[in-house]
Amino acid sequence: MSGGVTLYRCGPTSVLCVMAAPAEYGAALRARIQPLMTGIGPVEAAVSLTAALARLEAAGELPDAIVSLGSCGSRDLEHAAVCQASSVGYRDMDASPLGFEKGVTPLLNLPAVIPLPCPIPGVPMARLSTGGDVISGAAYDRIDAEMVDMETYALLRSAQTFGVPLIALRGVSDGKSELTKLEDWTSTLHHVDASLADAWDRLVAVLQERGLDALDPAAPTLQDPACFSRPESLTP
Protein backbone atom coordinates (compact mmCIF):
# COMPACT_ATOMS: atom_id res chain seq x y z
CA MET A 1 0.00 0.00 0.00
CA SER A 2 1.31 3.46 -0.93
CA GLY A 3 -0.42 6.68 0.09
CA GLY A 4 -3.54 4.75 1.04
CA VAL A 5 -3.77 3.03 -2.36
CA THR A 6 -3.53 -0.75 -2.53
CA LEU A 7 -1.71 -2.45 -5.40
CA TYR A 8 -2.20 -6.15 -6.11
CA ARG A 9 0.55 -8.44 -7.34
CA CYS A 10 -0.69 -10.84 -10.02
CA GLY A 11 2.42 -12.80 -10.83
CA PRO A 12 4.79 -10.31 -12.47
CA THR A 13 2.07 -7.66 -12.81
CA SER A 14 1.09 -5.00 -10.28
CA VAL A 15 -2.53 -3.89 -10.54
CA LEU A 16 -4.55 -0.97 -9.20
CA CYS A 17 -8.28 -1.69 -8.90
CA VAL A 18 -10.70 1.21 -9.35
CA MET A 19 -14.42 1.48 -8.64
CA ALA A 20 -16.86 4.38 -8.57
CA ALA A 21 -19.31 3.76 -5.74
CA PRO A 22 -19.51 1.72 -2.52
CA ALA A 23 -22.91 0.39 -3.64
CA GLU A 24 -21.12 -1.63 -6.34
CA TYR A 25 -18.57 -3.01 -3.87
CA GLY A 26 -20.30 -6.07 -2.45
CA ALA A 27 -19.23 -8.98 -0.30
CA ALA A 28 -17.63 -10.99 -3.11
CA LEU A 29 -15.34 -8.17 -4.22
CA ARG A 30 -14.63 -7.09 -0.62
CA ALA A 31 -13.21 -10.57 -0.04
CA ARG A 32 -10.75 -10.05 -2.90
CA ILE A 33 -9.79 -6.41 -3.43
CA GLN A 34 -9.62 -2.98 -1.84
CA PRO A 35 -10.22 -0.60 -4.74
CA LEU A 36 -9.62 3.09 -5.13
CA MET A 37 -13.09 4.65 -4.86
CA THR A 38 -13.34 7.59 -7.22
CA GLY A 39 -16.91 8.79 -6.88
CA ILE A 40 -19.54 8.78 -9.61
CA GLY A 41 -19.19 10.45 -12.99
CA PRO A 42 -16.38 11.38 -15.38
CA VAL A 43 -15.13 14.41 -13.43
CA GLU A 44 -14.79 12.58 -10.12
CA ALA A 45 -13.24 9.58 -11.86
CA ALA A 46 -10.57 11.62 -13.62
CA VAL A 47 -9.70 13.75 -10.59
CA SER A 48 -9.45 10.83 -8.17
CA LEU A 49 -7.45 8.49 -10.38
CA THR A 50 -5.08 11.22 -11.59
CA ALA A 51 -4.34 12.27 -8.01
CA ALA A 52 -3.71 8.66 -6.97
CA LEU A 53 -1.44 7.95 -9.95
CA ALA A 54 0.52 11.14 -9.35
CA ARG A 55 1.21 10.05 -5.78
CA LEU A 56 2.22 6.57 -6.93
CA GLU A 57 4.49 7.98 -9.63
CA ALA A 58 6.19 10.26 -7.10
CA ALA A 59 6.83 7.20 -4.93
CA GLY A 60 8.15 5.22 -7.89
CA GLU A 61 5.25 2.76 -7.57
CA LEU A 62 3.08 3.21 -10.64
CA PRO A 63 1.05 0.05 -11.30
CA ASP A 64 1.62 -2.03 -14.42
CA ALA A 65 -2.10 -2.02 -15.16
CA ILE A 66 -5.37 -0.52 -13.94
CA VAL A 67 -8.55 -2.56 -13.66
CA SER A 68 -11.81 -0.64 -13.59
CA LEU A 69 -14.70 -2.65 -12.17
CA GLY A 70 -18.32 -1.60 -11.86
CA SER A 71 -21.85 -1.67 -13.13
CA CYS A 72 -23.26 -0.52 -16.44
CA GLY A 73 -26.55 -0.17 -18.23
CA SER A 74 -27.55 -2.18 -21.27
CA ARG A 75 -30.89 -2.88 -22.88
CA ASP A 76 -29.44 -5.73 -24.96
CA LEU A 77 -27.10 -7.69 -22.68
CA GLU A 78 -28.14 -10.18 -20.01
CA HIS A 79 -28.63 -8.73 -16.54
CA ALA A 80 -25.71 -9.32 -14.12
CA ALA A 81 -23.57 -10.55 -17.00
CA VAL A 82 -20.03 -9.17 -17.00
CA CYS A 83 -18.31 -8.03 -20.18
CA GLN A 84 -14.86 -6.79 -20.99
CA ALA A 85 -15.11 -3.37 -22.61
CA SER A 86 -13.53 -3.79 -26.03
CA SER A 87 -13.68 -0.04 -26.65
CA VAL A 88 -14.91 3.14 -25.04
CA GLY A 89 -16.23 6.44 -26.36
CA TYR A 90 -17.16 9.74 -24.70
CA ARG A 91 -20.80 10.49 -25.53
CA ASP A 92 -20.76 13.92 -23.85
CA MET A 93 -18.27 15.34 -26.35
CA ASP A 94 -19.92 16.93 -29.36
CA ALA A 95 -17.93 19.56 -31.25
CA SER A 96 -19.66 18.72 -34.53
CA PRO A 97 -20.65 22.38 -35.16
CA LEU A 98 -16.90 23.02 -35.54
CA GLY A 99 -16.49 20.21 -38.05
CA PHE A 100 -15.30 17.47 -35.66
CA GLU A 101 -16.78 13.98 -35.55
CA LYS A 102 -19.13 13.55 -32.60
CA GLY A 103 -17.17 12.08 -29.71
CA VAL A 104 -13.82 13.52 -30.85
CA THR A 105 -12.19 16.00 -28.50
CA PRO A 106 -10.99 19.00 -30.55
CA LEU A 107 -7.22 19.31 -31.01
CA LEU A 108 -6.62 15.94 -29.36
CA ASN A 109 -5.23 13.34 -31.74
CA LEU A 110 -7.43 10.47 -30.56
CA PRO A 111 -10.35 8.77 -32.28
CA ALA A 112 -13.93 9.02 -31.04
CA VAL A 113 -13.78 5.37 -29.94
CA ILE A 114 -10.66 4.01 -28.27
CA PRO A 115 -9.90 0.26 -28.14
CA LEU A 116 -9.29 -1.44 -24.80
CA PRO A 117 -7.49 -4.70 -23.96
CA CYS A 118 -9.66 -7.78 -23.40
CA PRO A 119 -7.32 -10.40 -21.92
CA ILE A 120 -9.78 -12.80 -20.22
CA PRO A 121 -10.71 -15.92 -22.21
CA GLY A 122 -14.37 -16.81 -21.92
CA VAL A 123 -15.55 -13.39 -20.74
CA PRO A 124 -17.59 -11.71 -23.50
CA MET A 125 -16.65 -8.36 -25.00
CA ALA A 126 -18.87 -5.36 -25.66
CA ARG A 127 -18.48 -1.74 -26.63
CA LEU A 128 -18.88 0.90 -23.92
CA SER A 129 -20.09 4.51 -23.96
CA THR A 130 -19.17 6.88 -21.11
CA GLY A 131 -20.99 10.07 -20.17
CA GLY A 132 -22.29 12.11 -17.28
CA ASP A 133 -25.95 11.29 -17.92
CA VAL A 134 -27.99 8.30 -16.81
CA ILE A 135 -29.22 6.43 -19.88
CA SER A 136 -32.67 4.90 -19.69
CA GLY A 137 -35.48 3.92 -22.02
CA ALA A 138 -35.50 5.72 -25.36
CA ALA A 139 -32.15 7.39 -24.58
CA TYR A 140 -30.50 4.14 -25.67
CA ASP A 141 -31.55 4.92 -29.24
CA ARG A 142 -28.73 7.47 -29.54
CA ILE A 143 -26.02 5.20 -28.07
CA ASP A 144 -23.77 3.37 -30.52
CA ALA A 145 -22.51 0.82 -27.99
CA GLU A 146 -23.86 -2.16 -26.09
CA MET A 147 -23.04 -0.76 -22.62
CA VAL A 148 -23.18 2.64 -20.91
CA ASP A 149 -21.38 3.89 -17.84
CA MET A 150 -20.21 7.17 -16.29
CA GLU A 151 -16.48 6.71 -15.62
CA THR A 152 -14.45 4.48 -17.94
CA TYR A 153 -13.46 7.01 -20.63
CA ALA A 154 -12.30 9.45 -17.95
CA LEU A 155 -10.32 6.72 -16.20
CA LEU A 156 -8.70 5.77 -19.49
CA ARG A 157 -7.62 9.33 -20.23
CA SER A 158 -6.05 9.57 -16.79
CA ALA A 159 -4.31 6.22 -17.23
CA GLN A 160 -2.99 7.24 -20.65
CA THR A 161 -1.37 10.31 -19.11
CA PHE A 162 0.79 8.02 -16.98
CA GLY A 163 1.37 5.36 -19.64
CA VAL A 164 -0.60 2.67 -17.81
CA PRO A 165 -2.97 0.33 -19.69
CA LEU A 166 -6.54 0.03 -18.44
CA ILE A 167 -8.86 -2.98 -18.45
CA ALA A 168 -12.58 -2.31 -17.94
CA LEU A 169 -14.94 -4.96 -16.54
CA ARG A 170 -18.61 -4.03 -16.44
CA GLY A 171 -21.60 -5.91 -15.04
CA VAL A 172 -25.08 -5.10 -16.31
CA SER A 173 -27.23 -3.70 -13.51
CA ASP A 174 -30.07 -2.06 -15.46
CA GLY A 175 -31.41 -1.15 -18.87
CA LYS A 176 -34.20 -3.59 -19.64
CA SER A 177 -36.81 -1.20 -18.22
CA GLU A 178 -37.10 2.51 -17.56
CA LEU A 179 -35.21 3.81 -14.52
CA THR A 180 -37.45 5.72 -12.12
CA LYS A 181 -35.66 5.52 -8.77
CA LEU A 182 -32.27 4.73 -7.23
CA GLU A 183 -33.37 1.20 -6.31
CA ASP A 184 -33.80 0.36 -10.00
CA TRP A 185 -29.97 0.49 -10.14
CA THR A 186 -28.98 -0.80 -6.70
CA SER A 187 -31.40 -3.75 -6.44
CA THR A 188 -29.34 -5.98 -8.75
CA LEU A 189 -25.84 -4.92 -7.67
CA HIS A 190 -25.34 -7.98 -5.45
CA HIS A 191 -25.61 -10.16 -8.56
CA VAL A 192 -23.20 -7.89 -10.44
CA ASP A 193 -20.78 -8.09 -7.50
CA ALA A 194 -20.62 -11.89 -7.71
CA SER A 195 -20.11 -11.81 -11.48
CA LEU A 196 -17.37 -9.18 -11.23
CA ALA A 197 -15.59 -11.22 -8.57
CA ASP A 198 -15.56 -14.23 -10.88
CA ALA A 199 -14.18 -12.11 -13.73
CA TRP A 200 -11.50 -10.71 -11.41
CA ASP A 201 -10.42 -14.23 -10.46
CA ARG A 202 -10.10 -15.14 -14.13
CA LEU A 203 -8.10 -11.99 -14.83
CA VAL A 204 -5.71 -12.70 -11.97
CA ALA A 205 -5.05 -16.15 -13.41
CA VAL A 206 -4.31 -14.69 -16.86
CA LEU A 207 -1.96 -12.04 -15.49
CA GLN A 208 -0.17 -14.54 -13.29
CA GLU A 209 0.47 -16.74 -16.30
CA ARG A 210 1.19 -14.17 -19.01
CA GLY A 211 1.74 -10.79 -17.36
CA LEU A 212 1.33 -7.74 -19.56
CA ASP A 213 1.72 -9.91 -22.66
CA ALA A 214 -1.93 -10.79 -22.11
CA LEU A 215 -2.99 -7.24 -22.91
CA ASP A 216 -3.86 -6.15 -26.42
CA PRO A 217 -0.79 -4.36 -27.78
CA ALA A 218 -3.04 -2.17 -29.93
CA ALA A 219 -4.52 -0.50 -26.86
CA PRO A 220 -3.27 3.08 -26.40
CA THR A 221 -0.94 3.78 -23.49
CA LEU A 222 1.26 6.81 -22.97
CA GLN A 223 -0.05 10.28 -23.71
CA ASP A 224 2.56 12.77 -24.87
CA PRO A 225 2.44 16.30 -26.32
CA ALA A 226 2.24 14.83 -29.82
CA CYS A 227 -1.30 13.71 -28.98
CA PHE A 228 -2.36 17.35 -29.31
CA SER A 229 -2.62 18.55 -32.88
CA ARG A 230 -4.19 21.30 -34.89
CA PRO A 231 -6.40 19.79 -37.58
CA GLU A 232 -5.83 20.94 -41.14
CA SER A 233 -9.32 22.40 -41.26
CA LEU A 234 -8.33 24.90 -38.56
CA THR A 235 -4.86 25.68 -39.84
CA PRO A 236 -4.65 29.31 -41.03
N, C-alpha and C positions, 0 to 999 in steps of 0.2 A: 504494500500500500504506500502511495506517495501523495502527500497533500490531501489525504482523505479520499483518494481515488484508488480503487482496487483493480489490479491487473491480474489476469488469469494466464497461467502457463499451460499451453496445449502442445506438449512436445516441444519443438523448437520455437514455437510461435507464442508471443505475448499478445493478449487480447484485452481490449477495454469494451465492456458491455454498456450499452446506453439504452435507457427507456425514458418515456415521457412522463408517465403518471403512476402514482402508487396503486391506483385501481387496477392497472394491468399486471401488477407484480404480485401474483398469487403464491400459494403455498408451494407449488411445484418448482417455480423459478427461485423462490426464496431459499429452497433447499440446495440450490446449485450456484447461484451467482449473487453478487451485490453490485447492481448496476449504478452508473451515474444517472441520477434523475434530473432531467433537463427542464421539466415543465412543458406545457402543451403549446403547440404552435411553432411556426418556423422561426420567429424572432427568439423565443426562449430557447429553442433547440440550438440555434447558431451561437447565441451568447454563451450558454452554459458549456457546450462542448469546446468552443474556442478557448474559453478561459481555462478549462481543465487541461487541454492539450498544451497550452502555453506554459502552464506550471510543470507539466511532465517534461516538456522539451527543455526547460530551464534546469531541471534536475537530471537531464540526460536519460530519461526513462520513457520516451515516446513508445507507445505500443506498436507492434508489427501490423495489427489489424484492429478495426473497430467493428463490433457487431451491434447493430440496432435491432432491438426486439420490441414488438408492440402489436396493437390491434390495427385493423383497417376496416373500411367499408367496401362491400362489393355486392352488386345485385345479381351477379352471375356465378360466383364461386360458392362452394359449399360452406355453410356456417361452421366456425371453429377450425376449418382447415387452415393449415399454414403453408404459405408459399414463399419461395425466395424471390425477391424483386429482381427481375432481369434487367430492368431499366427504371429510371425515374425522371419525371418532368415536373416543371414548376408552373402550375396552372394559373397562379396569380399574375404572372408576368405577361403583359400584353402591350407591346410597343408597336403594334401593327400600324397605327396611324403614321408612324415615322418610317415605314417601309420594312420593318423587321418581322420575321416569322413569329407568330404567337408562341410564347414560351421561351423565346430567345432574349437573353439579357443584352441590351445594347452595349456595344463596344467590348463585349466579353467574348473571346473566341471559343465558345462552347456551343454545341448543338442544343436544340430545344429538349431533346431526350438523351439522357446520358446512360450508357450501359453500366451494369453492376455485375460483380462476380457472383456466380451461382455454384458453389463448390460441393453441395451435398447431394450425393446420388439418392434418387428415390423421393426427394422433396420437390414438388412441382414448382414451376416458375410462372410468374405473371408480371405484367407491366404495372407500374405504380405511378400515381399522380399525387403530388404534394401541393397543398395550399392552406390558407388560413381559414377557409370556410368549411362548415360541415355539409357534406353532400348527402342528399336524401331524395327519394322519389324521382321526380322528373329531372332533377339536377344532374343525374347520371347521364342524361342524353348528350350533354356537352363534354363528357369526359372520354378521351381516347386512351383508355387504360382499363385493365380489369380490376384494379384496386385503387383506393384513395386513402391518403393519410394526411397528417398535418406537420410532419417533421423531417422525413427522410431526405428530401432535396437539400434542406438547410444543413443537416448533419453532413451530407456528402460534401457540400461546398466548404465547410469547416475542415473536414478531413483532408480534402485536396490541398488546402493551404499548407498543411503540415506533411504532405506526401504520404499519407496513410490510407490504404485501401479500406473500403467500407462494404460490409455485407449486411443486407437488410432482410430480416425475417418478419413476416406479417401474418397474423391470424385474423380471420374474418369474424368480426363481432356483430356486424349489422349490415343492412342494405337490402334485404329482401322486402321489407315493408317501410313505410314512412316513419321517420323519427319524430316523436312528439314530446319526449321527456328524457331526462338523463338516464333513467333505468332502461330505456331501450338500447342503450350502449352497454351499461355495466352489467346487465342481467346475464350475459353470456360470457363474461370475461374469465370465469373460472374454467370454462371449457377451452378457451383460447390459451390460458396459462398452461394447462396440461399439454396441449399440442406444441406450444413454443418450447417447453422443457424437453420434449422428445426431439424436436429439431435441433436444439442446442446440444444434446447428447450426441447426435449424429455428426454435427459440425465438429465437436471436440475430437471425435474419432478420426475424422478426415484430416484435421490439422495435426494431430499427433502423428499420423502416418506420413503425410505429404508436406506439411508446413505450408509456406506461402506458395509453393508450386501448385497447390490446389486451386488457387485463385485465378480467375480469367485474366490473362496478361493484357487483354484489350481494354480492361477497365482503366479509367483515368486515375492518375495518382497526383503527382506534385503539381501545384499551381505555381507559375512563375510570371514575371512581368510580361512575357511574350503572350500570355493568355489574353491580354488586353490589346485590342486592335481597333483601328479606325476603318470602318467598312468603306469600300470604294465609293459607294453611293453618297457618303458624307464627306469625301475628300474634296477640298476646294480645288 
